[in-house]
């Protein structure tokens, strides 16, 4: 699931932040061995990455904030520490919030990887 990142819009009932959801259903995925930490590979472009908050709800229901208005460019990979030693089969929901009006972006790809 990929697409546009909703822009913050103070003129509509949607308001701020603009929130976009992307979902993956992962089947027949084993748990990582030992202390391996699964990762999220993420392709995001946005004119102002500092306006974004990126979080993920992983298969076991835990939510993890990956990026919260940091400076610079958004990393291409994130460790999913909430899944260490856990089964990875299930639904994943990526949530991206844009908290400032005027800039847009896209999610071009995202993938969960067991390392």
C-alpha angles and dihedrals in degrees: 000000000000137000147112124340110237111244121226107258120186092184095068136058088253089069124164135008102035105220127204126186128201123183138200128185111208118198132188093008116152126218118261117260121255113325097344112141117217116227139213115224107205133188108195129157123187133158091232113024090181088072093062136089114192122193137163134208106212129210094272091055098255117136120217126188108222103176129015114182094306123171123251126023126333112260118248093227136035130190113240097213092171089071101051107134093356131114112265100204113115145056123329122194121195114200123195122186123194108199101184130063123237108042129083136189146172142238105223098175146351131181136177113224130191108214 
